């Protein structure tokens, strides 16, 4: 069985602070994909990034960066110099590969960035 | 390209009424997923289809819920009869079966059953 744990439920920071959202996963598969989604107050779920299990390179996109470590089964997300617009719920998700794959979501982390 | 389209965006209905939610997946995607999101239970997968065939409906709460996908570009989620506890945001998502696996979500339908 697959499992995604986002132990932090709510985080509050002041604008311009850096913040890291933690994600720990469990799977027996050797090939899998990890994802982060953002759900802003408007409600839609926005895909942010995909990482496959064979690629442990860190990814940076503007103020966003992701750290994937298979040794600790973690896929953490860091926002540098946070902004109010980063306030949202962030979900980490996991899927195996194959015809009947489906996403397993964590419970989400509510990030509040105060001006 | 258009994303996943859902209609209606908001639905308010009375208990006992039939509710039909609609979804048009991204063209070319062959997997479709229906989710429900509430404060209490978070994001739950209700059912998903591959190539229009239902694969896993274990998340459908009870017989009052049914879903169909008559063709590759359309799916419905029906609740009959609706109950107040069905109030939630219902999301539809689509993806490629053998591709990059990320799911793209529609804007959701906010259902309120009074």
Interface residues (C-beta under 8 A of the other chain):
Chain A: X33 X35 X37 X43 X44 X45 X46 X47 X50 X91 X95 X97 X99 X100 X101 X102 X103 X105 X107 X108
Chain B: X33 X42 X43 X45 X48 X50 X55 X56 X89 X91 X93 X97 X98 X100 X101 X102 X103 X104 X105 X106 X107 X108 X110
